Amino acid sequence: MALTRTDLNKIDDLLDKQELKFEKKIVEFESEFFEKIDPILKEITTAREERLLIENRLEALEDIHQTGTHSLATI
């Protein structure tokens, strides 16, 4: 039995509805995913910034105390 034009249109409509449902689910998943990952990424960014500040501070201290001791300790 061959499919008629009406049958093909119904199949097309059903596929369109399924596609819309799928797209809606993907958008919901994407939204939930980004809501959960955003705080984690912010924390990582903050940790990197803090690490850079600490590294710069250590380098400055190493420049000041090149021998590894405080300059007042020798007085």
mmCIF file of the N, C-alpha and C atoms, coordinates in Angstrom:
data_MODEL
# 
_entry.id   MODEL 
# 
loop_
_atom_site.group_PDB 
_atom_site.id 
_atom_site.type_symbol 
_atom_site.label_atom_id 
_atom_site.label_alt_id 
_atom_site.label_comp_id 
_atom_site.label_asym_id 
_atom_site.label_entity_id 
_atom_site.label_seq_id 
_atom_site.pdbx_PDB_ins_code 
_atom_site.Cartn_x 
_atom_site.Cartn_y 
_atom_site.Cartn_z 
_atom_site.occupancy 
_atom_site.B_iso_or_equiv 
_atom_site.pdbx_formal_charge 
_atom_site.auth_seq_id 
_atom_site.auth_comp_id 
_atom_site.auth_asym_id 
_atom_site.auth_atom_id 
_atom_site.pdbx_PDB_model_num 
ATOM 1   N N  . MET A 1 1  ? 0.839  -1.169 0.000  1.00 0.00 ? 1  MET A N  1 
ATOM 2   C CA . MET A 1 1  ? 0.000  0.000  0.000  1.00 0.00 ? 1  MET A CA 1 
ATOM 3   C C  . MET A 1 1  ? 0.888  1.238  0.000  1.00 0.00 ? 1  MET A C  1 
ATOM 4   N N  . ALA A 1 2  ? 0.630  2.127  -0.882 1.00 0.00 ? 2  ALA A N  1 
ATOM 5   C CA . ALA A 1 2  ? 1.433  3.339  -1.028 1.00 0.00 ? 2  ALA A CA 1 
ATOM 6   C C  . ALA A 1 2  ? 0.915  4.433  -0.104 1.00 0.00 ? 2  ALA A C  1 
ATOM 7   N N  . LEU A 1 3  ? 1.815  5.291  0.300  1.00 0.00 ? 3  LEU A N  1 
ATOM 8   C CA . LEU A 1 3  ? 1.431  6.429  1.136  1.00 0.00 ? 3  LEU A CA 1 
ATOM 9   C C  . LEU A 1 3  ? 0.853  7.544  0.275  1.00 0.00 ? 3  LEU A C  1 
ATOM 10  N N  . THR A 1 4  ? -0.200 8.135  0.775  1.00 0.00 ? 4  THR A N  1 
ATOM 11  C CA . THR A 1 4  ? -0.817 9.247  0.052  1.00 0.00 ? 4  THR A CA 1 
ATOM 12  C C  . THR A 1 4  ? -0.182 10.558 0.511  1.00 0.00 ? 4  THR A C  1 
ATOM 13  N N  . ARG A 1 5  ? -0.522 11.612 -0.184 1.00 0.00 ? 5  ARG A N  1 
ATOM 14  C CA . ARG A 1 5  ? -0.002 12.938 0.159  1.00 0.00 ? 5  ARG A CA 1 
ATOM 15  C C  . ARG A 1 5  ? -0.461 13.314 1.573  1.00 0.00 ? 5  ARG A C  1 
ATOM 16  N N  . THR A 1 6  ? -1.693 12.948 1.926  1.00 0.00 ? 6  THR A N  1 
ATOM 17  C CA . THR A 1 6  ? -2.226 13.217 3.276  1.00 0.00 ? 6  THR A CA 1 
ATOM 18  C C  . THR A 1 6  ? -1.413 12.487 4.334  1.00 0.00 ? 6  THR A C  1 
ATOM 19  N N  . ASP A 1 7  ? -1.083 11.230 4.057  1.00 0.00 ? 7  ASP A N  1 
ATOM 20  C CA . ASP A 1 7  ? -0.262 10.445 4.983  1.00 0.00 ? 7  ASP A CA 1 
ATOM 21  C C  . ASP A 1 7  ? 1.103  11.104 5.187  1.00 0.00 ? 7  ASP A C  1 
ATOM 22  N N  . LEU A 1 8  ? 1.700  11.530 4.079  1.00 0.00 ? 8  LEU A N  1 
ATOM 23  C CA . LEU A 1 8  ? 3.013  12.173 4.166  1.00 0.00 ? 8  LEU A CA 1 
ATOM 24  C C  . LEU A 1 8  ? 2.946  13.481 4.950  1.00 0.00 ? 8  LEU A C  1 
ATOM 25  N N  . ASN A 1 9  ? 1.865  14.231 4.757  1.00 0.00 ? 9  ASN A N  1 
ATOM 26  C CA . ASN A 1 9  ? 1.686  15.484 5.506  1.00 0.00 ? 9  ASN A CA 1 
ATOM 27  C C  . ASN A 1 9  ? 1.534  15.222 7.008  1.00 0.00 ? 9  ASN A C  1 
ATOM 28  N N  . LYS A 1 10 ? 0.781  14.160 7.347  1.00 0.00 ? 10 LYS A N  1 
ATOM 29  C CA . LYS A 1 10 ? 0.608  13.811 8.758  1.00 0.00 ? 10 LYS A CA 1 
ATOM 30  C C  . LYS A 1 10 ? 1.945  13.389 9.378  1.00 0.00 ? 10 LYS A C  1 
ATOM 31  N N  . ILE A 1 11 ? 2.688  12.601 8.647  1.00 0.00 ? 11 ILE A N  1 
ATOM 32  C CA . ILE A 1 11 ? 4.014  12.179 9.123  1.00 0.00 ? 11 ILE A CA 1 
ATOM 33  C C  . ILE A 1 11 ? 4.911  13.395 9.312  1.00 0.00 ? 11 ILE A C  1 
ATOM 34  N N  . ASP A 1 12 ? 4.871  14.307 8.367  1.00 0.00 ? 12 ASP A N  1 
ATOM 35  C CA . ASP A 1 12 ? 5.675  15.534 8.447  1.00 0.00 ? 12 ASP A CA 1 
ATOM 36  C C  . ASP A 1 12 ? 5.283  16.356 9.672  1.00 0.00 ? 12 ASP A C  1 
ATOM 37  N N  . ASP A 1 13 ? 3.972  16.480 9.922  1.00 0.00 ? 13 ASP A N  1 
ATOM 38  C CA . ASP A 1 13 ? 3.495  17.220 11.096 1.00 0.00 ? 13 ASP A CA 1 
ATOM 39  C C  . ASP A 1 13 ? 3.958  16.561 12.395 1.00 0.00 ? 13 ASP A C  1 
ATOM 40  N N  . LEU A 1 14 ? 3.860  15.243 12.450 1.00 0.00 ? 14 LEU A N  1 
ATOM 41  C CA . LEU A 1 14 ? 4.302  14.522 13.643 1.00 0.00 ? 14 LEU A CA 1 
ATOM 42  C C  . LEU A 1 14 ? 5.803  14.713 13.881 1.00 0.00 ? 14 LEU A C  1 
ATOM 43  N N  . LEU A 1 15 ? 6.556  14.658 12.815 1.00 0.00 ? 15 LEU A N  1 
ATOM 44  C CA . LEU A 1 15 ? 8.000  14.867 12.949 1.00 0.00 ? 15 LEU A CA 1 
ATOM 45  C C  . LEU A 1 15 ? 8.320  16.289 13.402 1.00 0.00 ? 15 LEU A C  1 
ATOM 46  N N  . ASP A 1 16 ? 7.586  17.265 12.897 1.00 0.00 ? 16 ASP A N  1 
ATOM 47  C CA . ASP A 1 16 ? 7.773  18.656 13.316 1.00 0.00 ? 16 ASP A CA 1 
ATOM 48  C C  . ASP A 1 16 ? 7.483  18.818 14.812 1.00 0.00 ? 16 ASP A C  1 
ATOM 49  N N  . LYS A 1 17 ? 6.396  18.183 15.264 1.00 0.00 ? 17 LYS A N  1 
ATOM 50  C CA . LYS A 1 17 ? 6.046  18.259 16.691 1.00 0.00 ? 17 LYS A CA 1 
ATOM 51  C C  . LYS A 1 17 ? 7.134  17.612 17.546 1.00 0.00 ? 17 LYS A C  1 
ATOM 52  N N  . GLN A 1 18 ? 7.642  16.466 17.101 1.00 0.00 ? 18 GLN A N  1 
ATOM 53  C CA . GLN A 1 18 ? 8.703  15.794 17.846 1.00 0.00 ? 18 GLN A CA 1 
ATOM 54  C C  . GLN A 1 18 ? 9.975  16.642 17.881 1.00 0.00 ? 18 GLN A C  1 
ATOM 55  N N  . GLU A 1 19 ? 10.260 17.288 16.773 1.00 0.00 ? 19 GLU A N  1 
ATOM 56  C CA . GLU A 1 19 ? 11.440 18.143 16.705 1.00 0.00 ? 19 GLU A CA 1 
ATOM 57  C C  . GLU A 1 19 ? 11.305 19.319 17.678 1.00 0.00 ? 19 GLU A C  1 
ATOM 58  N N  . LEU A 1 20 ? 10.128 19.920 17.739 1.00 0.00 ? 20 LEU A N  1 
ATOM 59  C CA . LEU A 1 20 ? 9.900  21.027 18.666 1.00 0.00 ? 20 LEU A CA 1 
ATOM 60  C C  . LEU A 1 20 ? 10.043 20.581 20.117 1.00 0.00 ? 20 LEU A C  1 
ATOM 61  N N  . LYS A 1 21 ? 9.508  19.398 20.436 1.00 0.00 ? 21 LYS A N  1 
ATOM 62  C CA . LYS A 1 21 ? 9.648  18.851 21.789 1.00 0.00 ? 21 LYS A CA 1 
ATOM 63  C C  . LYS A 1 21 ? 11.126 18.632 22.124 1.00 0.00 ? 21 LYS A C  1 
ATOM 64  N N  . PHE A 1 22 ? 11.847 18.085 21.181 1.00 0.00 ? 22 PHE A N  1 
ATOM 65  C CA . PHE A 1 22 ? 13.269 17.821 21.378 1.00 0.00 ? 22 PHE A CA 1 
ATOM 66  C C  . PHE A 1 22 ? 14.038 19.125 21.599 1.00 0.00 ? 22 PHE A C  1 
ATOM 67  N N  . GLU A 1 23 ? 13.746 20.125 20.770 1.00 0.00 ? 23 GLU A N  1 
ATOM 68  C CA . GLU A 1 23 ? 14.426 21.419 20.910 1.00 0.00 ? 23 GLU A CA 1 
ATOM 69  C C  . GLU A 1 23 ? 14.124 22.049 22.264 1.00 0.00 ? 23 GLU A C  1 
ATOM 70  N N  . LYS A 1 24 ? 12.875 21.933 22.720 1.00 0.00 ? 24 LYS A N  1 
ATOM 71  C CA . LYS A 1 24 ? 12.495 22.477 24.026 1.00 0.00 ? 24 LYS A CA 1 
ATOM 72  C C  . LYS A 1 24 ? 13.285 21.784 25.137 1.00 0.00 ? 24 LYS A C  1 
ATOM 73  N N  . LYS A 1 25 ? 13.393 20.478 25.060 1.00 0.00 ? 25 LYS A N  1 
ATOM 74  C CA . LYS A 1 25 ? 14.149 19.726 26.069 1.00 0.00 ? 25 LYS A CA 1 
ATOM 75  C C  . LYS A 1 25 ? 15.626 20.119 26.063 1.00 0.00 ? 25 LYS A C  1 
ATOM 76  N N  . ILE A 1 26 ? 16.181 20.306 24.888 1.00 0.00 ? 26 ILE A N  1 
ATOM 77  C CA . ILE A 1 26 ? 17.585 20.704 24.779 1.00 0.00 ? 26 ILE A CA 1 
ATOM 78  C C  . ILE A 1 26 ? 17.805 22.076 25.407 1.00 0.00 ? 26 ILE A C  1 
ATOM 79  N N  . VAL A 1 27 ? 16.903 23.001 25.143 1.00 0.00 ? 27 VAL A N  1 
ATOM 80  C CA . VAL A 1 27 ? 17.013 24.355 25.709 1.00 0.00 ? 27 VAL A CA 1 
ATOM 81  C C  . VAL A 1 27 ? 16.918 24.288 27.231 1.00 0.00 ? 27 VAL A C  1 
ATOM 82  N N  . GLU A 1 28 ? 15.997 23.483 27.749 1.00 0.00 ? 28 GLU A N  1 
ATOM 83  C CA . GLU A 1 28 ? 15.863 23.326 29.204 1.00 0.00 ? 28 GLU A CA 1 
ATOM 84  C C  . GLU A 1 28 ? 17.144 22.731 29.796 1.00 0.00 ? 28 GLU A C  1 
ATOM 85  N N  . PHE A 1 29 ? 17.659 21.702 29.173 1.00 0.00 ? 29 PHE A N  1 
ATOM 86  C CA . PHE A 1 29 ? 18.888 21.073 29.652 1.00 0.00 ? 29 PHE A CA 1 
ATOM 87  C C  . PHE A 1 29 ? 20.045 22.059 29.631 1.00 0.00 ? 29 PHE A C  1 
ATOM 88  N N  . GLU A 1 30 ? 20.159 22.795 28.531 1.00 0.00 ? 30 GLU A N  1 
ATOM 89  C CA . GLU A 1 30 ? 21.242 23.767 28.382 1.00 0.00 ? 30 GLU A CA 1 
ATOM 90  C C  . GLU A 1 30 ? 21.147 24.822 29.483 1.00 0.00 ? 30 GLU A C  1 
ATOM 91  N N  . SER A 1 31 ? 19.959 25.305 29.761 1.00 0.00 ? 31 SER A N  1 
ATOM 92  C CA . SER A 1 31 ? 19.762 26.311 30.798 1.00 0.00 ? 31 SER A CA 1 
ATOM 93  C C  . SER A 1 31 ? 20.170 25.768 32.165 1.00 0.00 ? 31 SER A C  1 
ATOM 94  N N  . GLU A 1 32 ? 19.720 24.576 32.500 1.00 0.00 ? 32 GLU A N  1 
ATOM 95  C CA . GLU A 1 32 ? 20.074 23.957 33.780 1.00 0.00 ? 32 GLU A CA 1 
ATOM 96  C C  . GLU A 1 32 ? 21.582 23.729 33.875 1.00 0.00 ? 32 GLU A C  1 
ATOM 97  N N  . PHE A 1 33 ? 22.175 23.283 32.796 1.00 0.00 ? 33 PHE A N  1 
ATOM 98  C CA . PHE A 1 33 ? 23.605 23.015 32.775 1.00 0.00 ? 33 PHE A CA 1 
ATOM 99  C C  . PHE A 1 33 ? 24.391 24.283 33.074 1.00 0.00 ? 33 PHE A C  1 
ATOM 100 N N  . PHE A 1 34 ? 24.055 25.366 32.384 1.00 0.00 ? 34 PHE A N  1 
ATOM 101 C CA . PHE A 1 34 ? 24.791 26.612 32.581 1.00 0.00 ? 34 PHE A CA 1 
ATOM 102 C C  . PHE A 1 34 ? 24.551 27.202 33.963 1.00 0.00 ? 34 PHE A C  1 
ATOM 103 N N  . GLU A 1 35 ? 23.344 27.013 34.508 1.00 0.00 ? 35 GLU A N  1 
ATOM 104 C CA . GLU A 1 35 ? 23.077 27.483 35.866 1.00 0.00 ? 35 GLU A CA 1 
ATOM 105 C C  . GLU A 1 35 ? 23.950 26.751 36.876 1.00 0.00 ? 35 GLU A C  1 
ATOM 106 N N  . LYS A 1 36 ? 24.203 25.476 36.642 1.00 0.00 ? 36 LYS A N  1 
ATOM 107 C CA . LYS A 1 36 ? 25.016 24.692 37.567 1.00 0.00 ? 36 LYS A CA 1 
ATOM 108 C C  . LYS A 1 36 ? 26.510 24.908 37.359 1.00 0.00 ? 36 LYS A C  1 
ATOM 109 N N  . ILE A 1 37 ? 26.938 25.121 36.141 1.00 0.00 ? 37 ILE A N  1 
ATOM 110 C CA . ILE A 1 37 ? 28.363 25.241 35.857 1.00 0.00 ? 37 ILE A CA 1 
ATOM 111 C C  . ILE A 1 37 ? 28.884 26.654 36.115 1.00 0.00 ? 37 ILE A C  1 
ATOM 112 N N  . ASP A 1 38 ? 28.012 27.655 36.048 1.00 0.00 ? 38 ASP A N  1 
ATOM 113 C CA . ASP A 1 38 ? 28.431 29.048 36.199 1.00 0.00 ? 38 ASP A CA 1 
ATOM 114 C C  . ASP A 1 38 ? 29.138 29.313 37.528 1.00 0.00 ? 38 ASP A C  1 
ATOM 115 N N  . PRO A 1 39 ? 28.591 28.890 38.680 1.00 0.00 ? 39 PRO A N  1 
ATOM 116 C CA . PRO A 1 39 ? 29.300 29.138 39.936 1.00 0.00 ? 39 PRO A CA 1 
ATOM 117 C C  . PRO A 1 39 ? 30.669 28.457 39.994 1.00 0.00 ? 39 PRO A C  1 
ATOM 118 N N  . ILE A 1 40 ? 30.766 27.292 39.395 1.00 0.00 ? 40 ILE A N  1 
ATOM 119 C CA . ILE A 1 40 ? 32.037 26.565 39.386 1.00 0.00 ? 40 ILE A CA 1 
ATOM 120 C C  . ILE A 1 40 ? 33.071 27.326 38.568 1.00 0.00 ? 40 ILE A C  1 
ATOM 121 N N  . LEU A 1 41 ? 32.669 27.814 37.418 1.00 0.00 ? 41 LEU A N  1 
ATOM 122 C CA . LEU A 1 41 ? 33.595 28.567 36.571 1.00 0.00 ? 41 LEU A CA 1 
ATOM 123 C C  . LEU A 1 41 ? 34.015 29.874 37.236 1.00 0.00 ? 41 LEU A C  1 
ATOM 124 N N  . LYS A 1 42 ? 33.103 30.514 37.944 1.00 0.00 ? 42 LYS A N  1 
ATOM 125 C CA . LYS A 1 42 ? 33.460 31.738 38.672 1.00 0.00 ? 42 LYS A CA 1 
ATOM 126 C C  . LYS A 1 42 ? 34.486 31.440 39.752 1.00 0.00 ? 42 LYS A C  1 
ATOM 127 N N  . GLU A 1 43 ? 34.315 30.324 40.439 1.00 0.00 ? 43 GLU A N  1 
ATOM 128 C CA . GLU A 1 43 ? 35.253 29.937 41.491 1.00 0.00 ? 43 GLU A CA 1 
ATOM 129 C C  . GLU A 1 43 ? 36.636 29.646 40.904 1.00 0.00 ? 43 GLU A C  1 
ATOM 130 N N  . ILE A 1 44 ? 36.680 28.992 39.771 1.00 0.00 ? 44 ILE A N  1 
ATOM 131 C CA . ILE A 1 44 ? 37.956 28.705 39.112 1.00 0.00 ? 44 ILE A CA 1 
ATOM 132 C C  . ILE A 1 44 ? 38.640 30.004 38.698 1.00 0.00 ? 44 ILE A C  1 
ATOM 133 N N  . THR A 1 45 ? 37.871 30.929 38.149 1.00 0.00 ? 45 THR A N  1 
ATOM 134 C CA . THR A 1 45 ? 38.425 32.220 37.731 1.00 0.00 ? 45 THR A CA 1 
ATOM 135 C C  . THR A 1 45 ? 38.995 32.967 38.927 1.00 0.00 ? 45 THR A C  1 
ATOM 136 N N  . THR A 1 46 ? 38.263 32.970 40.023 1.00 0.00 ? 46 THR A N  1 
ATOM 137 C CA . THR A 1 46 ? 38.727 33.642 41.235 1.00 0.00 ? 46 THR A CA 1 
ATOM 138 C C  . THR A 1 46 ? 40.009 32.996 41.746 1.00 0.00 ? 46 THR A C  1 
ATOM 139 N N  . ALA A 1 47 ? 40.060 31.678 41.748 1.00 0.00 ? 47 ALA A N  1 
ATOM 140 C CA . ALA A 1 47 ? 41.263 30.973 42.218 1.00 0.00 ? 47 ALA A CA 1 
ATOM 141 C C  . ALA A 1 47 ? 42.463 31.308 41.346 1.00 0.00 ? 47 ALA A C  1 
ATOM 142 N N  . ARG A 1 48 ? 42.270 31.393 40.055 1.00 0.00 ? 48 ARG A N  1 
ATOM 143 C CA . ARG A 1 48 ? 43.378 31.745 39.159 1.00 0.00 ? 48 ARG A CA 1 
ATOM 144 C C  . ARG A 1 48 ? 43.872 33.163 39.433 1.00 0.00 ? 48 ARG A C  1 
ATOM 145 N N  . GLU A 1 49 ? 42.933 34.076 39.636 1.00 0.00 ? 49 GLU A N  1 
ATOM 146 C CA . GLU A 1 49 ? 43.319 35.456 39.922 1.00 0.00 ? 49 GLU A CA 1 
ATOM 147 C C  . GLU A 1 49 ? 44.086 35.537 41.242 1.00 0.00 ? 49 GLU A C  1 
ATOM 148 N N  . GLU A 1 50 ? 43.601 34.813 42.263 1.00 0.00 ? 50 GLU A N  1 
ATOM 149 C CA . GLU A 1 50 ? 44.284 34.808 43.557 1.00 0.00 ? 50 GLU A CA 1 
ATOM 150 C C  . GLU A 1 50 ? 45.681 34.198 43.432 1.00 0.00 ? 50 GLU A C  1 
ATOM 151 N N  . ARG A 1 51 ? 45.798 33.130 42.679 1.00 0.00 ? 51 ARG A N  1 
ATOM 152 C CA . ARG A 1 51 ? 47.094 32.492 42.491 1.00 0.00 ? 51 ARG A CA 1 
ATOM 153 C C  . ARG A 1 51 ? 48.076 33.450 41.837 1.00 0.00 ? 51 ARG A C  1 
ATOM 154 N N  . LEU A 1 52 ? 47.619 34.205 40.862 1.00 0.00 ? 52 LEU A N  1 
ATOM 155 C CA . LEU A 1 52 ? 48.475 35.175 40.199 1.00 0.00 ? 52 LEU A CA 1 
ATOM 156 C C  . LEU A 1 52 ? 48.936 36.254 41.181 1.00 0.00 ? 52 LEU A C  1 
ATOM 157 N N  . LEU A 1 53 ? 48.024 36.730 42.023 1.00 0.00 ? 53 LEU A N  1 
ATOM 158 C CA . LEU A 1 53 ? 48.397 37.730 43.027 1.00 0.00 ? 53 LEU A CA 1 
ATOM 159 C C  . LEU A 1 53 ? 49.429 37.176 44.009 1.00 0.00 ? 53 LEU A C  1 
ATOM 160 N N  . ILE A 1 54 ? 49.235 35.949 44.444 1.00 0.00 ? 54 ILE A N  1 
ATOM 161 C CA . ILE A 1 54 ? 50.176 35.321 45.372 1.00 0.00 ? 54 ILE A CA 1 
ATOM 162 C C  . ILE A 1 54 ? 51.544 35.136 44.708 1.00 0.00 ? 54 ILE A C  1 
ATOM 163 N N  . GLU A 1 55 ? 51.554 34.687 43.459 1.00 0.00 ? 55 GLU A N  1 
ATOM 164 C CA . GLU A 1 55 ? 52.823 34.518 42.741 1.00 0.00 ? 55 GLU A CA 1 
ATOM 165 C C  . GLU A 1 55 ? 53.554 35.846 42.607 1.00 0.00 ? 55 GLU A C  1 
ATOM 166 N N  . ASN A 1 56 ? 52.826 36.902 42.281 1.00 0.00 ? 56 ASN A N  1 
ATOM 167 C CA . ASN A 1 56 ? 53.454 38.224 42.166 1.00 0.00 ? 56 ASN A CA 1 
ATOM 168 C C  . ASN A 1 56 ? 54.001 38.681 43.505 1.00 0.00 ? 56 ASN A C  1 
ATOM 169 N N  . ARG A 1 57 ? 53.263 38.428 44.577 1.00 0.00 ? 57 ARG A N  1 
ATOM 170 C CA . ARG A 1 57 ? 53.721 38.807 45.923 1.00 0.00 ? 57 ARG A CA 1 
ATOM 171 C C  . ARG A 1 57 ? 54.982 38.030 46.289 1.00 0.00 ? 57 ARG A C  1 
ATOM 172 N N  . LEU A 1 58 ? 55.002 36.751 46.002 1.00 0.00 ? 58 LEU A N  1 
ATOM 173 C CA . LEU A 1 58 ? 56.187 35.936 46.306 1.00 0.00 ? 58 LEU A CA 1 
ATOM 174 C C  . LEU A 1 58 ? 57.404 36.408 45.502 1.00 0.00 ? 58 LEU A C  1 
ATOM 175 N N  . GLU A 1 59 ? 57.201 36.721 44.246 1.00 0.00 ? 59 GLU A N  1 
ATOM 176 C CA . GLU A 1 59 ? 58.309 37.214 43.431 1.00 0.00 ? 59 GLU A CA 1 
ATOM 177 C C  . GLU A 1 59 ? 58.846 38.527 43.992 1.00 0.00 ? 59 GLU A C  1 
ATOM 178 N N  . ALA A 1 60 ? 57.943 39.407 44.432 1.00 0.00 ? 60 ALA A N  1 
ATOM 179 C CA . ALA A 1 60 ? 58.379 40.680 45.015 1.00 0.00 ? 60 ALA A CA 1 
ATOM 180 C C  . ALA A 1 60 ? 59.158 40.436 46.294 1.00 0.00 ? 60 ALA A C  1 
ATOM 181 N N  . LEU A 1 61 ? 58.701 39.511 47.117 1.00 0.00 ? 61 LEU A N  1 
ATOM 182 C CA . LEU A 1 61 ? 59.422 39.194 48.353 1.00 0.00 ? 61 LEU A CA 1 
ATOM 183 C C  . LEU A 1 61 ? 60.782 38.571 48.064 1.00 0.00 ? 61 LEU A C  1 
ATOM 184 N N  . GLU A 1 62 ? 60.845 37.723 47.053 1.00 0.00 ? 62 GLU A N  1 
ATOM 185 C CA . GLU A 1 62 ? 62.130 37.122 46.684 1.00 0.00 ? 62 GLU A CA 1 
ATOM 186 C C  . GLU A 1 62 ? 63.105 38.179 46.190 1.00 0.00 ? 62 GLU A C  1 
ATOM 187 N N  . ASP A 1 63 ? 62.599 39.185 45.501 1.00 0.00 ? 63 ASP A N  1 
ATOM 188 C CA . ASP A 1 63 ? 63.470 40.280 45.055 1.00 0.00 ? 63 ASP A CA 1 
ATOM 189 C C  . ASP A 1 63 ? 63.989 41.085 46.240 1.00 0.00 ? 63 ASP A C  1 
ATOM 190 N N  . ILE A 1 64 ? 63.138 41.287 47.233 1.00 0.00 ? 64 ILE A N  1 
ATOM 191 C CA . ILE A 1 64 ? 63.545 42.050 48.415 1.00 0.00 ? 64 ILE A CA 1 
ATOM 192 C C  . ILE A 1 64 ? 64.520 41.247 49.261 1.00 0.00 ? 64 ILE A C  1 
ATOM 193 N N  . HIS A 1 65 ? 64.234 39.978 49.454 1.00 0.00 ? 65 HIS A N  1 
ATOM 194 C CA . HIS A 1 65 ? 65.049 39.104 50.318 1.00 0.00 ? 65 HIS A CA 1 
ATOM 195 C C  . HIS A 1 65 ? 65.746 38.056 49.453 1.00 0.00 ? 65 HIS A C  1 
ATOM 196 N N  . GLN A 1 66 ? 66.742 38.499 48.728 1.00 0.00 ? 66 GLN A N  1 
ATOM 197 C CA . GLN A 1 66 ? 67.405 37.595 47.772 1.00 0.00 ? 66 GLN A CA 1 
ATOM 198 C C  . GLN A 1 66 ? 68.137 36.450 48.437 1.00 0.00 ? 66 GLN A C  1 
ATOM 199 N N  . THR A 1 67 ? 68.582 36.632 49.660 1.00 0.00 ? 67 THR A N  1 
ATOM 200 C CA . THR A 1 67 ? 69.332 35.574 50.344 1.00 0.00 ? 67 THR A CA 1 
ATOM 201 C C  . THR A 1 67 ? 68.408 34.601 51.059 1.00 0.00 ? 67 THR A C  1 
ATOM 202 N N  . GLY A 1 68 ? 67.140 34.897 51.089 1.00 0.00 ? 68 GLY A N  1 
ATOM 203 C CA . GLY A 1 68 ? 66.200 34.006 51.747 1.00 0.00 ? 68 GLY A CA 1 
ATOM 204 C C  . GLY A 1 68 ? 65.999 34.349 53.201 1.00 0.00 ? 68 GLY A C  1 
ATOM 205 N N  . THR A 1 69 ? 66.654 35.396 53.680 1.00 0.00 ? 69 THR A N  1 
ATOM 206 C CA . THR A 1 69 ? 66.476 35.846 55.062 1.00 0.00 ? 69 THR A CA 1 
ATOM 207 C C  . THR A 1 69 ? 66.075 37.297 55.067 1.00 0.00 ? 69 THR A C  1 
ATOM 208 N N  . HIS A 1 70 ? 65.518 37.725 56.173 1.00 0.00 ? 70 HIS A N  1 
ATOM 209 C CA . HIS A 1 70 ? 65.095 39.112 56.292 1.00 0.00 ? 70 HIS A CA 1 
ATOM 210 C C  . HIS A 1 70 ? 66.336 39.975 56.529 1.00 0.00 ? 70 HIS A C  1 
ATOM 211 N N  . SER A 1 71 ? 66.383 41.130 55.881 1.00 0.00 ? 71 SER A N  1 
ATOM 212 C CA . SER A 1 71 ? 67.573 41.978 55.967 1.00 0.00 ? 71 SER A CA 1 
ATOM 213 C C  . SER A 1 71 ? 67.803 42.494 57.380 1.00 0.00 ? 71 SER A C  1 
ATOM 214 N N  . LEU A 1 72 ? 66.792 42.598 58.235 1.00 0.00 ? 72 LEU A N  1 
ATOM 215 C CA . LEU A 1 72 ? 66.963 43.071 59.600 1.00 0.00 ? 72 LEU A CA 1 
ATOM 216 C C  . LEU A 1 72 ? 67.575 42.000 60.502 1.00 0.00 ? 72 LEU A C  1 
ATOM 217 N N  . ALA A 1 73 ? 67.544 40.765 60.085 1.00 0.00 ? 73 ALA A N  1 
ATOM 218 C CA . ALA A 1 73 ? 68.079 39.678 60.908 1.00 0.00 ? 73 ALA A CA 1 
ATOM 219 C C  . ALA A 1 73 ? 69.599 39.762 61.034 1.00 0.00 ? 73 ALA A C  1 
ATOM 220 N N  . THR A 1 74 ? 70.253 40.454 60.122 1.00 0.00 ? 74 THR A N  1 
ATOM 221 C CA . THR A 1 74 ? 71.717 40.526 60.177 1.00 0.00 ? 74 THR A CA 1 
ATOM 222 C C  . THR A 1 74 ? 72.219 41.675 61.052 1.00 0.00 ? 74 THR A C  1 
ATOM 223 N N  . ILE A 1 75 ? 71.317 42.520 61.553 1.00 0.00 ? 75 ILE A N  1 
ATOM 224 C CA . ILE A 1 75 ? 71.738 43.653 62.378 1.00 0.00 ? 75 ILE A CA 1 
ATOM 225 C C  . ILE A 1 75 ? 71.929 43.270 63.817 1.00 0.00 ? 75 ILE A C  1 
# 
